[in-house]
Amino acid sequence: MVLQPLFVVFLCISFILKIPETKVFIVGDILMLLVAGLLLWLNFGTEYELTPNYFKYKSGPIKGKIPLEKITEIVEGKSLWIGLRPATARNGLILKYDIYNEIYISPLSNQSFITKILELDGQIKVTPVNKK
């Protein structure tokens, strides 16, 4: 886990600064609760909204909106490993907007999302990617 190296760092710092072990465990517990809370917030606080002019997304502390006329392409069947990912699943969509920006989302149904966004803006290109 990622928290184990952090805990070792806290123990080393406490040894150097001569902090009692009980305080180190409290700091470690608080840190673990904060990370768990963030993960729960990301998981249960992810939602998308299509309005006539904007695509709005929210995933925990990450929020934003993209004007529909700036969305140029939707790529389905491919994952985005680097970049903005307000998503909770692997089989999502990549929305390309502006010139070089892209965002990975995971709506409940990819096909219904594509159908709805194409109703709002028919200029968006949809690119399916076949996995082998």
The first five atom37 places (N, CA, C, CB, O) and aatype in JSON, in Angstrom:
{
  "aatype": [12, 19, 10, 5, 14, 10, 13, 19, 19, 13, 10, 4, 9, 15, 13, 9, 10, 11, 9, 14, 6, 16, 11, 19, 13, 9, 19, 7, 3, 9, 10, 12, 10, 10, 19, 0, 7, 10, 10, 10, 17, 10, 2, 13, 7, 16, 6, 18, 6, 10, 16, 14, 2, 18, 13, 11, 18, 11, 15, 7, 14, 9, 11, 7, 11, 9, 14, 10, 6, 11, 9, 16, 6, 9, 19, 6, 7, 11, 15, 10, 17, 9, 7, 10, 1, 14, 0, 16, 0, 1, 2, 7, 10, 9, 10, 11, 18, 3, 9, 18, 2, 6, 9, 18, 9, 15, 14, 10, 15, 2, 5, 15, 13, 9, 16, 11, 9, 10, 6, 10, 3, 7, 5, 9, 11, 19, 16, 14, 19, 2, 11, 11],
  "atom_mask": [
    [1, 1, 1, 1, 1],
    [1, 1, 1, 1, 1],
    [1, 1, 1, 1, 1],
    [1, 1, 1, 1, 1],
    [1, 1, 1, 1, 1],
    [1, 1, 1, 1, 1],
    [1, 1, 1, 1, 1],
    [1, 1, 1, 1, 1],
    [1, 1, 1, 1, 1],
    [1, 1, 1, 1, 1],
    [1, 1, 1, 1, 1],
    [1, 1, 1, 1, 1],
    [1, 1, 1, 1, 1],
    [1, 1, 1, 1, 1],
    [1, 1, 1, 1, 1],
    [1, 1, 1, 1, 1],
    [1, 1, 1, 1, 1],
    [1, 1, 1, 1, 1],
    [1, 1, 1, 1, 1],
    [1, 1, 1, 1, 1],
    [1, 1, 1, 1, 1],
    [1, 1, 1, 1, 1],
    [1, 1, 1, 1, 1],
    [1, 1, 1, 1, 1],
    [1, 1, 1, 1, 1],
    [1, 1, 1, 1, 1],
    [1, 1, 1, 1, 1],
    [1, 1, 1, 0, 1],
    [1, 1, 1, 1, 1],
    [1, 1, 1, 1, 1],
    [1, 1, 1, 1, 1],
    [1, 1, 1, 1, 1],
    [1, 1, 1, 1, 1],
    [1, 1, 1, 1, 1],
    [1, 1, 1, 1, 1],
    [1, 1, 1, 1, 1],
    [1, 1, 1, 0, 1],
    [1, 1, 1, 1, 1],
    [1, 1, 1, 1, 1],
    [1, 1, 1, 1, 1],
    [1, 1, 1, 1, 1],
    [1, 1, 1, 1, 1],
    [1, 1, 1, 1, 1],
    [1, 1, 1, 1, 1],
    [1, 1, 1, 0, 1],
    [1, 1, 1, 1, 1],
    [1, 1, 1, 1, 1],
    [1, 1, 1, 1, 1],
    [1, 1, 1, 1, 1],
    [1, 1, 1, 1, 1],
    [1, 1, 1, 1, 1],
    [1, 1, 1, 1, 1],
    [1, 1, 1, 1, 1],
    [1, 1, 1, 1, 1],
    [1, 1, 1, 1, 1],
    [1, 1, 1, 1, 1],
    [1, 1, 1, 1, 1],
    [1, 1, 1, 1, 1],
    [1, 1, 1, 1, 1],
    [1, 1, 1, 0, 1],
    [1, 1, 1, 1, 1],
    [1, 1, 1, 1, 1],
    [1, 1, 1, 1, 1],
    [1, 1, 1, 0, 1],
    [1, 1, 1, 1, 1],
    [1, 1, 1, 1, 1],
    [1, 1, 1, 1, 1],
    [1, 1, 1, 1, 1],
    [1, 1, 1, 1, 1],
    [1, 1, 1, 1, 1],
    [1, 1, 1, 1, 1],
    [1, 1, 1, 1, 1],
    [1, 1, 1, 1, 1],
    [1, 1, 1, 1, 1],
    [1, 1, 1, 1, 1],
    [1, 1, 1, 1, 1],
    [1, 1, 1, 0, 1],
    [1, 1, 1, 1, 1],
    [1, 1, 1, 1, 1],
    [1, 1, 1, 1, 1],
    [1, 1, 1, 1, 1],
    [1, 1, 1, 1, 1],
    [1, 1, 1, 0, 1],
    [1, 1, 1, 1, 1],
    [1, 1, 1, 1, 1],
    [1, 1, 1, 1, 1],
    [1, 1, 1, 1, 1],
    [1, 1, 1, 1, 1],
    [1, 1, 1, 1, 1],
    [1, 1, 1, 1, 1],
    [1, 1, 1, 1, 1],
    [1, 1, 1, 0, 1],
    [1, 1, 1, 1, 1],
    [1, 1, 1, 1, 1],
    [1, 1, 1, 1, 1],
    [1, 1, 1, 1, 1],
    [1, 1, 1, 1, 1],
    [1, 1, 1, 1, 1],
    [1, 1, 1, 1, 1],
    [1, 1, 1, 1, 1],
    [1, 1, 1, 1, 1],
    [1, 1, 1, 1, 1],
    [1, 1, 1, 1, 1],
    [1, 1, 1, 1, 1],
    [1, 1, 1, 1, 1],
    [1, 1, 1, 1, 1],
    [1, 1, 1, 1, 1],
    [1, 1, 1, 1, 1],
    [1, 1, 1, 1, 1],
    [1, 1, 1, 1, 1],
    [1, 1, 1, 1, 1],
    [1, 1, 1, 1, 1],
    [1, 1, 1, 1, 1],
    [1, 1, 1, 1, 1],
    [1, 1, 1, 1, 1],
    [1, 1, 1, 1, 1],
    [1, 1, 1, 1, 1],
    [1, 1, 1, 1, 1],
    [1, 1, 1, 1, 1],
    [1, 1, 1, 1, 1],
    [1, 1, 1, 1, 1],
    [1, 1, 1, 0, 1],
    [1, 1, 1, 1, 1],
    [1, 1, 1, 1, 1],
    [1, 1, 1, 1, 1],
    [1, 1, 1, 1, 1],
    [1, 1, 1, 1, 1],
    [1, 1, 1, 1, 1],
    [1, 1, 1, 1, 1],
    [1, 1, 1, 1, 1],
    [1, 1, 1, 1, 1],
    [1, 1, 1, 1, 1]
  ],
  "atom_positions": [
    [[0.82, -1.18, 0.0], [0.0, 0.0, 0.0], [0.87, 1.25, 0.0], [-0.94, 0.0, 1.2], [2.05, 1.21, 0.34]],
    [[0.27, 2.33, -0.38], [0.96, 3.6, -0.42], [1.15, 4.16, 0.99], [0.2, 4.6, -1.28], [2.12, 4.88, 1.24]],
    [[0.27, 3.83, 1.89], [0.33, 4.4, 3.24], [1.46, 3.81, 4.08], [-0.98, 4.19, 3.94], [1.91, 4.46, 5.03]],
    [[1.93, 2.61, 3.76], [2.99, 2.01, 4.56], [4.29, 2.8, 4.49], [3.24, 0.6, 4.09], [4.89, 3.03, 5.54]],
    [[4.76, 3.25, 3.31], [5.97, 4.08, 3.3], [5.77, 5.39, 4.05], [6.39, 4.37, 1.86], [6.71, 5.88, 4.69]],
    [[4.58, 5.97, 3.98], [4.32, 7.21, 4.72], [4.4, 6.97, 6.22], [2.94, 7.77, 4.35], [4.91, 7.8, 6.97]],
    [[3.9, 5.82, 6.65], [3.95, 5.49, 8.07], [5.41, 5.34, 8.53], [3.15, 4.21, 8.35], [5.76, 5.78, 9.62]],
    [[6.24, 4.72, 7.71], [7.66, 4.56, 8.04], [8.32, 5.93, 8.13], [8.37, 3.69, 6.98], [9.14, 6.17, 9.01]],
    [[7.97, 6.84, 7.21], [8.52, 8.19, 7.26], [8.11, 8.88, 8.56], [8.05, 9.02, 6.03], [8.93, 9.53, 9.2]],
    [[6.84, 8.74, 8.95], [6.38, 9.33, 10.22], [7.14, 8.76, 11.4], [4.86, 9.1, 10.4], [7.5, 9.5, 12.32]],
    [[7.4, 7.45, 11.4], [8.15, 6.85, 12.5], [9.57, 7.38, 12.56], [8.16, 5.33, 12.36], [10.09, 7.65, 13.64]],
    [[10.21, 7.54, 11.4], [11.58, 8.08, 11.36], [11.62, 9.52, 11.86], [12.15, 8.0, 9.93], [12.49, 9.89, 12.64]],
    [[10.67, 10.32, 11.41], [10.62, 11.72, 11.86], [10.36, 11.78, 13.36], [9.52, 12.5, 11.1], [10.97, 12.6, 14.05]],
    [[9.48, 10.93, 13.86], [9.19, 10.94, 15.3], [10.42, 10.51, 16.11], [8.0, 10.02, 15.61], [10.63, 11.01, 17.22]],
    [[11.21, 9.59, 15.57], [12.42, 9.15, 16.27], [13.43, 10.29, 16.33], [13.03, 7.92, 15.59], [14.07, 10.51, 17.36]],
    [[13.57, 11.0, 15.19], [14.53, 12.11, 15.15], [14.08, 13.26, 16.05], [14.7, 12.61, 13.7], [14.9, 13.83, 16.77]],
    [[12.81, 13.58, 16.03], [12.29, 14.69, 16.83], [11.88, 14.28, 18.25], [11.1, 15.31, 16.14], [11.44, 15.11, 19.04]],
    [[12.04, 13.0, 18.55], [11.7, 12.44, 19.86], [10.23, 12.7, 20.23], [12.62, 13.04, 20.94], [9.92, 13.12, 21.35]],
    [[9.33, 12.44, 19.28], [7.9, 12.56, 19.51], [7.41, 11.21, 20.03], [7.13, 12.98, 18.19], [7.79, 10.17, 19.49]],
    [[6.57, 11.2, 21.06], [6.06, 9.92, 21.57], [5.32, 9.15, 20.48], [5.12, 10.14, 22.78], [4.68, 9.74, 19.6]],
    [[5.42, 7.82, 20.55], [4.82, 6.97, 19.51], [3.31, 7.11, 19.42], [5.17, 5.53, 19.77], [2.74, 6.96, 18.34]],
    [[2.65, 7.4, 20.52], [1.19, 7.52, 20.47], [0.76, 8.67, 19.58], [0.63, 7.7, 21.88], [-0.26, 8.57, 18.9]],
    [[1.51, 9.77, 19.57], [1.16, 10.9, 18.71], [1.4, 10.54, 17.24], [1.97, 12.14, 19.09], [0.66, 11.0, 16.37]],
    [[2.42, 9.74, 16.97], [2.68, 9.34, 15.59], [1.54, 8.48, 15.07], [4.02, 8.58, 15.49], [1.12, 8.62, 13.93]],
    [[1.05, 7.57, 15.92], [-0.07, 6.73, 15.51], [-1.31, 7.57, 15.26], [-0.35, 5.67, 16.56], [-2.08, 7.26, 14.35]],
    [[-1.52, 8.61, 16.05], [-2.68, 9.48, 15.84], [-2.56, 10.21, 14.51], [-2.81, 10.5, 17.0], [-3.53, 10.3, 13.76]],
    [[-1.38, 10.73, 14.2], [-1.16, 11.41, 12.91], [-1.37, 10.44, 11.76], [0.27, 12.03, 12.85], [-1.98, 10.78, 10.75]],
    [[-0.85, 9.23, 11.91], [-1.04, 8.21, 10.86], [-2.5, 7.85, 10.66], [0.0, 0.0, 0.0], [-2.95, 7.68, 9.53]],
    [[-3.23, 7.73, 11.76], [-4.66, 7.43, 11.67], [-5.43, 8.55, 11.0], [-5.23, 7.17, 13.06], [-6.3, 8.31, 10.16]],
    [[-5.1, 9.79, 11.37], [-5.77, 10.93, 10.75], [-5.48, 10.97, 9.25], [-5.33, 12.25, 11.42], [-6.38, 11.22, 8.44]],
    [[-4.23, 10.73, 8.88], [-3.87, 10.72, 7.47], [-4.62, 9.62, 6.71], [-2.36, 10.54, 7.3], [-5.09, 9.84, 5.6]],
    [[-4.72, 8.45, 7.33], [-5.42, 7.34, 6.68], [-6.91, 7.65, 6.52], [-5.23, 6.05, 7.5], [-7.5, 7.32, 5.49]],
    [[-7.52, 8.29, 7.51], [-8.93, 8.67, 7.42], [-9.14, 9.72, 6.34], [-9.43, 9.19, 8.78], [-10.14, 9.67, 5.62]],
    [[-8.23, 10.67, 6.21], [-8.34, 11.68, 5.16], [-8.25, 11.06, 3.77], [-7.24, 12.74, 5.32], [-9.02, 11.42, 2.88]],
    [[-7.32, 10.13, 3.59], [-7.2, 9.46, 2.29], [-8.43, 8.62, 1.99], [-5.93, 8.58, 2.25], [-8.93, 8.63, 0.87]],
    [[-8.94, 7.9, 2.99], [-10.15, 7.1, 2.79], [-11.34, 7.99, 2.47], [-10.45, 6.25, 4.04], [-12.15, 7.66, 1.6]],
    [[-11.45, 9.12, 3.15], [-12.53, 10.07, 2.87], [-12.44, 10.62, 1.46], [0.0, 0.0, 0.0], [-13.46, 10.76, 0.79]],
    [[-11.23, 10.94, 1.01], [-11.06, 11.44, -0.37], [-11.45, 10.38, -1.39], [-9.6, 11.87, -0.6], [-12.11, 10.7, -2.38]],
    [[-11.06, 9.14, -1.16], [-11.42, 8.06, -2.09], [-12.93, 7.84, -2.13], [-10.71, 6.76, -1.7], [-13.5, 7.62, -3.2]],
    [[-13.59, 7.9, -0.97], [-15.04, 7.76, -0.94], [-15.73, 8.93, -1.64], [-15.54, 7.64, 0.51], [-16.72, 8.75, -2.34]],
    [[-15.2, 10.13, -1.44], [-15.75, 11.33, -2.08], [-15.62, 11.23, -3.6], [-15.04, 12.6, -1.57], [-16.54, 11.58, -4.33]],
    [[-14.46, 10.75, -4.07], [-14.26, 10.57, -5.51], [-15.22, 9.52, -6.07], [-12.81, 10.18, -5.81], [-15.77, 9.69, -7.16]],
    [[-15.41, 8.42, -5.33], [-16.24, 7.33, -5.82], [-17.72, 7.69, -5.85], [-16.03, 6.1, -4.97], [-18.4, 7.45, -6.85]],
    [[-18.21, 8.26, -4.76], [-19.64, 8.53, -4.67], [-20.03, 9.95, -5.11], [-20.1, 8.31, -3.26], [-21.21, 10.24, -5.26]],
    [[-19.06, 10.81, -5.31], [-19.35, 12.18, -5.7], [-19.08, 12.47, -7.17], [0.0, 0.0, 0.0], [-18.87, 13.63, -7.53]],
    [[-19.06, 11.45, -8.01], [-18.81, 11.64, -9.44], [-20.13, 11.71, -10.18], [-17.93, 10.5, -10.0], [-20.96, 10.8, -10.09]],
    [[-20.33, 12.8, -10.91], [-21.55, 12.97, -11.7], [-21.28, 13.86, -12.9], [-22.69, 13.56, -10.84], [-20.37, 14.69, -12.9]],
    [[-22.09, 13.66, -13.92], [-21.99, 14.42, -15.16], [-23.36, 15.0, -15.49], [-21.47, 13.53, -16.34], [-24.39, 14.44, -15.13]],
    [[-23.33, 16.16, -16.18], [-24.59, 16.79, -16.58], [-24.41, 17.4, -17.96], [-25.03, 17.87, -15.54], [-23.45, 18.12, -18.22]],
    [[-25.35, 17.08, -18.84], [-25.37, 17.69, -20.18], [-26.47, 18.74, -20.22], [-25.6, 16.61, -21.3], [-27.64, 18.44, -20.0]],
    [[-26.08, 19.97, -20.49], [-27.05, 21.04, -20.67], [-27.0, 21.43, -22.14], [-26.74, 22.28, -19.73], [-26.11, 20.97, -22.86]],
    [[-27.91, 22.26, -22.62], [-27.87, 22.63, -24.04], [-26.57, 23.32, -24.47], [-29.02, 23.54, -24.35], [-26.23, 23.3, -25.66]],
    [[-25.84, 23.92, -23.54], [-24.61, 24.64, -23.91], [-23.33, 24.06, -23.32], [-24.73, 26.06, -23.49], [-22.25, 24.32, -23.85]],
    [[-23.42, 23.28, -22.24], [-22.22, 22.83, -21.55], [-22.3, 21.35, -21.18], [-21.99, 23.66, -20.3], [-23.38, 20.79, -21.0]],
    [[-21.13, 20.75, -21.06], [-20.96, 19.46, -20.41], [-20.31, 19.76, -19.07], [-20.1, 18.44, -21.29], [-19.19, 20.28, -19.02]],
    [[-21.0, 19.43, -17.97], [-20.5, 19.7, -16.62], [-20.11, 18.39, -15.96], [-21.56, 20.46, -15.77], [-20.82, 17.39, -16.07]],
    [[-18.97, 18.41, -15.27], [-18.51, 17.22, -14.56], [-18.09, 17.59, -13.15], [-17.34, 16.54, -15.31], [-17.66, 18.72, -12.88]],
    [[-18.24, 16.62, -12.26], [-17.83, 16.79, -10.87], [-17.41, 15.42, -10.34], [-18.98, 17.41, -9.99], [-18.14, 14.44, -10.47]],
    [[-16.21, 15.38, -9.76], [-15.7, 14.15, -9.17], [-14.91, 14.53, -7.92], [-14.82, 13.35, -10.18], [-13.72, 14.84, -8.0]],
    [[-15.58, 14.5, -6.78], [-14.92, 14.94, -5.56], [-14.58, 16.42, -5.66], [0.0, 0.0, 0.0], [-15.46, 17.23, -5.94]],
    [[-13.31, 16.78, -5.44], [-12.93, 18.19, -5.5], [-12.72, 18.69, -6.94], [-11.67, 18.41, -4.7], [-12.53, 19.89, -7.15]],
    [[-12.76, 17.8, -7.91], [-12.54, 18.18, -9.31], [-13.87, 18.56, -9.94], [-11.85, 17.03, -10.11], [-14.79, 17.75, -10.0]],
    [[-13.96, 19.8, -10.41], [-15.19, 20.29, -11.04], [-14.83, 21.05, -12.3], [-16.02, 21.19, -10.06], [-13.73, 21.59, -12.41]],
    [[-15.75, 21.08, -13.24], [-15.5, 21.88, -14.44], [-16.67, 21.8, -15.4], [0.0, 0.0, 0.0], [-17.6, 21.02, -15.22]],
    [[-16.58, 22.63, -16.42], [-17.57, 22.59, -17.49], [-16.88, 22.9, -18.8], [-18.76, 23.58, -17.23], [-15.95, 23.71, -18.86]],
    [[-17.35, 22.24, -19.84], [-16.78, 22.4, -21.17], [-17.91, 22.83, -22.1], [-16.11, 21.06, -21.68], [-18.94, 22.17, -22.16]],
    [[-17.73, 23.93, -22.83], [-18.75, 24.31, -23.81], [-18.88, 23.24, -24.89], [-18.4, 25.68, -24.44], [-17.87, 22.73, -25.39]],
    [[-20.11, 22.89, -25.24], [-20.32, 21.82, -26.22], [-19.71, 22.15, -27.58], [-21.81, 21.57, -26.39], [-19.27, 21.24, -28.28]],
    [[-19.67, 23.43, -27.96], [-19.1, 23.77, -29.27], [-17.59, 23.57, -29.31], [-19.44, 25.21, -29.62], [-17.0, 23.55, -30.4]],
    [[-16.94, 23.42, -28.15], [-15.49, 23.17, -28.13], [-15.16, 21.69, -28.2], [-14.88, 23.77, -26.88], [-14.01, 21.33, -28.49]],
    [[-16.13, 20.81, -27.96], [-15.88, 19.37, -28.03], [-15.82, 18.98, -29.5], [-17.0, 18.55, -27.28], [-16.77, 19.2, -30.26]],
    [[-14.69, 18.4, -29.91], [-14.49, 18.05, -31.32], [-14.66, 16.57, -31.59], [-13.12, 18.48, -31.77], [-15.08, 16.18, -32.67]],
    [[-14.33, 15.72, -30.59], [-14.33, 14.28, -30.85], [-14.6, 13.52, -29.55], [-12.99, 13.82, -31.46], [-14.24, 13.95, -28.46]],
    [[-15.26, 12.38, -29.71], [-15.46, 11.43, -28.61], [-14.84, 10.11, -29.03], [-17.0, 11.26, -28.26], [-15.2, 9.55, -30.07]],
    [[-13.92, 9.61, -28.23], [-13.27, 8.32, -28.5], [-13.84, 7.31, -27.53], [-11.71, 8.42, -28.38], [-13.75, 7.49, -26.31]],
    [[-14.42, 6.23, -28.07], [-14.97, 5.19, -27.19], [-14.15, 3.91, -27.33], [-16.46, 4.91, -27.51], [-13.68, 3.58, -28.42]],
    [[-13.99, 3.21, -26.23], [-13.25, 1.94, -26.25], [-11.78, 2.1, -25.97], [0.0, 0.0, 0.0], [-11.01, 1.16, -26.19]],
    [[-11.35, 3.25, -25.48], [-9.94, 3.48, -25.19], [-9.84, 4.15, -23.83], [-9.26, 4.35, -26.3], [-10.7, 4.96, -23.47]],
    [[-8.81, 3.81, -23.06], [-8.62, 4.41, -21.73], [-7.58, 5.52, -21.81], [-8.19, 3.35, -20.71], [-6.66, 5.47, -22.62]],
    [[-7.73, 6.5, -20.96], [-6.79, 7.6, -20.85], [-6.01, 7.38, -19.56], [-7.51, 8.99, -20.86], [-6.59, 7.4, -18.48]],
    [[-4.7, 7.17, -19.65], [-3.9, 6.86, -18.48], [-3.26, 8.1, -17.87], [-2.83, 5.85, -18.83], [-2.87, 8.08, -16.71]],
    [[-3.14, 9.16, -18.65], [-2.55, 10.4, -18.16], [-3.52, 11.52, -18.45], [-1.16, 10.68, -18.81], [-4.09, 11.58, -19.54]],
    [[-3.73, 12.41, -17.5], [-4.6, 13.55, -17.74], [-5.76, 13.58, -16.77], [0.0, 0.0, 0.0], [-5.76, 12.88, -15.75]],
    [[-6.74, 14.4, -17.08], [-7.9, 14.6, -16.22], [-8.86, 13.43, -16.35], [-8.61, 15.93, -16.55], [-9.33, 13.13, -17.45]],
    [[-9.14, 12.77, -15.23], [-9.98, 11.58, -15.23], [-11.04, 11.62, -14.15], [-9.12, 10.34, -15.07], [-10.91, 10.91, -13.15]],
    [[-12.07, 12.42, -14.29], [-13.15, 12.36, -13.31], [-14.07, 11.18, -13.63], [-13.96, 13.68, -13.3], [-15.23, 11.36, -14.0]],
    [[-13.53, 9.97, -13.48], [-14.25, 8.76, -13.85], [-14.06, 7.7, -12.77], [-13.78, 8.23, -15.22], [-13.08, 7.73, -12.03]],
    [[-15.0, 6.76, -12.71], [-14.91, 5.69, -11.73], [-14.87, 4.31, -12.37], [-16.06, 5.76, -10.76], [-14.91, 3.3, -11.67]],
    [[-14.79, 4.24, -13.7], [-14.76, 2.96, -14.4], [-13.72, 3.01, -15.52], [-16.16, 2.61, -14.97], [-13.25, 4.08, -15.91]],
    [[-13.36, 1.83, -16.02], [-12.35, 1.77, -17.08], [-12.93, 1.85, -18.47], [-11.56, 0.52, -16.94], [-12.24, 2.3, -19.39]],
    [[-14.15, 1.43, -18.68], [-14.74, 1.44, -20.01], [-15.54, 2.72, -20.22], [-15.64, 0.21, -20.22], [-16.77, 2.71, -20.2]],
    [[-14.83, 3.81, -20.41], [-15.48, 5.1, -20.54], [-15.26, 5.72, -21.9], [0.0, 0.0, 0.0], [-15.06, 5.03, -22.9]],
    [[-15.3, 7.04, -21.92], [-15.16, 7.81, -23.15], [-14.09, 8.88, -22.95], [-16.51, 8.45, -23.57], [-13.91, 9.38, -21.84]],
    [[-13.4, 9.21, -24.02], [-12.46, 10.32, -24.01], [-13.09, 11.45, -24.81], [-11.05, 9.91, -24.58], [-13.38, 11.28, -26.0]],
    [[-13.29, 12.6, -24.17], [-13.81, 13.77, -24.86], [-12.63, 14.66, -25.22], [-14.86, 14.55, -23.99], [-11.88, 15.09, -24.34]],
    [[-12.47, 14.93, -26.5], [-11.42, 15.84, -26.95], [-12.04, 17.19, -27.22], [-10.69, 15.29, -28.22], [-13.05, 17.3, -27.9]],
    [[-11.42, 18.24, -26.68], [-11.94, 19.58, -26.84], [-10.78, 20.56, -26.99], [-12.84, 19.98, -25.65], [-9.63, 20.24, -26.68]],
    [[-11.1, 21.76, -27.47], [-10.09, 22.74, -27.85], [-9.12, 22.07, -28.83], [-9.32, 23.3, -26.58], [-9.56, 21.31, -29.69]],
    [[-7.84, 22.33, -28.72], [-6.9, 21.73, -29.67], [-6.27, 20.47, -29.09], [-5.8, 22.73, -30.06], [-6.27, 19.41, -29.73]],
    [[-5.73, 20.57, -27.88], [-4.98, 19.45, -27.3], [-5.56, 18.91, -26.0], [-3.57, 19.88, -27.06], [-4.97, 18.02, -25.4]],
    [[-6.68, 19.42, -25.55], [-7.24, 18.99, -24.27], [-8.13, 17.77, -24.43], [-8.04, 20.14, -23.63], [-8.83, 17.62, -25.43]],
    [[-8.08, 16.89, -23.44], [-8.97, 15.74, -23.42], [-9.26, 15.36, -21.98], [-8.34, 14.54, -24.18], [-8.47, 15.6, -21.06]],
    [[-10.43, 14.76, -21.8], [-10.9, 14.37, -20.48], [-11.53, 12.99, -20.6], [-11.91, 15.41, -19.9], [-12.25, 12.7, -21.57]],
    [[-11.27, 12.14, -19.62], [-11.81, 10.78, -19.6], [-12.99, 10.74, -18.65], [-10.72, 9.75, -19.18], [-12.87, 11.14, -17.49]],
    [[-14.13, 10.25, -19.12], [-15.33, 10.15, -18.29], [-15.89, 8.74, -18.38], [-16.39, 11.19, -18.73], [-15.58, 7.99, -19.31]],
    [[-16.72, 8.38, -17.42], [-17.35, 7.06, -17.44], [-18.84, 7.21, -17.1], [-16.65, 6.09, -16.45], [-19.23, 7.0, -15.95]],
    [[-19.65, 7.57, -18.09], [-21.1, 7.66, -17.82], [-21.68, 6.28, -17.58], [-21.83, 8.36, -19.0], [-21.03, 5.27, -17.85]],
    [[-22.91, 6.23, -17.09], [-23.55, 4.93, -16.84], [-23.68, 4.12, -18.12], [-24.93, 5.14, -16.21], [-23.47, 2.91, -18.11]],
    [[-24.03, 4.79, -19.22], [-24.14, 4.12, -20.51], [-23.45, 4.99, -21.56], [-25.62, 3.86, -20.9], [-23.85, 6.12, -21.81]],
    [[-22.41, 4.44, -22.16], [-21.68, 5.2, -23.18], [-22.56, 5.55, -24.37], [-20.46, 4.41, -23.65], [-22.51, 6.66, -24.89]],
    [[-23.37, 4.59, -24.81], [-24.2, 4.81, -26.0], [-25.27, 5.87, -25.76], [-24.84, 3.51, -26.44], [-25.52, 6.7, -26.64]],
    [[-25.91, 5.86, -24.61], [-26.94, 6.87, -24.35], [-26.31, 8.25, -24.21], [-27.74, 6.52, -23.09], [-26.91, 9.25, -24.62]],
    [[-25.1, 8.34, -23.64], [-24.41, 9.61, -23.54], [-24.07, 10.15, -24.92], [-23.14, 9.48, -22.7], [-24.27, 11.33, -25.21]],
    [[-23.55, 9.27, -25.79], [-23.19, 9.7, -27.15], [-24.44, 10.14, -27.91], [-22.49, 8.55, -27.91], [-24.4, 11.16, -28.6]],
    [[-25.52, 9.4, -27.78], [-26.77, 9.78, -28.45], [-27.25, 11.14, -27.98], [-27.85, 8.73, -28.19], [-27.65, 11.97, -28.8]],
    [[-27.22, 11.38, -26.68], [-27.7, 12.65, -26.12], [-26.82, 13.82, -26.55], [-27.76, 12.57, -24.6], [-27.33, 14.88, -26.9]],
    [[-25.5, 13.64, -26.51], [-24.61, 14.75, -26.87], [-24.67, 15.05, -28.36], [-23.17, 14.43, -26.46], [-24.5, 16.2, -28.78]],
    [[-24.92, 14.01, -29.18], [-25.06, 14.26, -30.61], [-26.38, 14.96, -30.94], [-24.98, 12.94, -31.38], [-26.47, 15.68, -31.93]],
    [[-27.4, 14.75, -30.11], [-28.65, 15.51, -30.28], [-28.42, 16.99, -30.01], [-29.74, 14.96, -29.34], [-29.01, 17.85, -30.66]],
    [[-27.56, 17.29, -29.03], [-27.29, 18.67, -28.68], [-26.31, 19.34, -29.63], [-26.75, 18.75, -27.27], [-26.43, 20.53, -29.91]],
    [[-25.33, 18.59, -30.14], [-24.34, 19.13, -31.08], [-23.95, 18.02, -32.06], [-23.08, 19.68, -30.32], [-23.17, 17.13, -31.72]],
    [[-24.48, 18.1, -33.27], [-24.24, 17.06, -34.27], [-22.89, 17.14, -34.96], [0.0, 0.0, 0.0], [-22.57, 16.28, -35.78]],
    [[-22.09, 18.16, -34.64], [-20.78, 18.32, -35.28], [-19.69, 17.47, -34.63], [-20.37, 19.79, -35.23], [-18.58, 17.38, -35.16]],
    [[-19.99, 16.84, -33.52], [-18.98, 16.07, -32.78], [-18.74, 14.75, -33.51], [-19.44, 15.82, -31.32], [-19.67, 14.04, -33.87]],
    [[-17.46, 14.44, -33.7], [-17.06, 13.19, -34.38], [-16.92, 12.09, -33.32], [-15.7, 13.38, -35.18], [-16.32, 12.31, -32.26]],
    [[-17.47, 10.92, -33.61], [-17.38, 9.78, -32.7], [-16.45, 8.74, -33.33], [-18.79, 9.16, -32.4], [-16.68, 8.28, -34.45]],
    [[-15.4, 8.38, -32.59], [-14.41, 7.44, -33.08], [-14.41, 6.19, -32.21], [-13.02, 8.07, -33.12], [-13.99, 6.25, -31.06]],
    [[-14.87, 5.05, -32.75], [-14.77, 3.8, -31.97], [-13.36, 3.2, -32.14], [-15.86, 2.77, -32.42], [-12.8, 3.23, -33.24]],
    [[-12.82, 2.67, -31.06], [-11.51, 2.02, -31.1], [-11.74, 0.55, -30.81], [-10.51, 2.66, -30.08], [-12.25, 0.21, -29.74]],
    [[-11.36, -0.31, -31.72], [-11.55, -1.76, -31.54], [-10.37, -2.32, -30.78], [-11.72, -2.49, -32.89], [-9.22, -2.09, -31.16]],
    [[-10.64, -3.04, -29.71], [-9.59, -3.71, -28.95], [-9.43, -5.12, -29.47], [-9.9, -3.71, -27.42], [-10.41, -5.79, -29.8]],
    [[-8.19, -5.57, -29.55], [-7.93, -6.92, -30.06], [-7.8, -7.9, -28.94], [-6.66, -6.94, -30.91], [-7.58, -9.09, -29.18]]
  ]
}
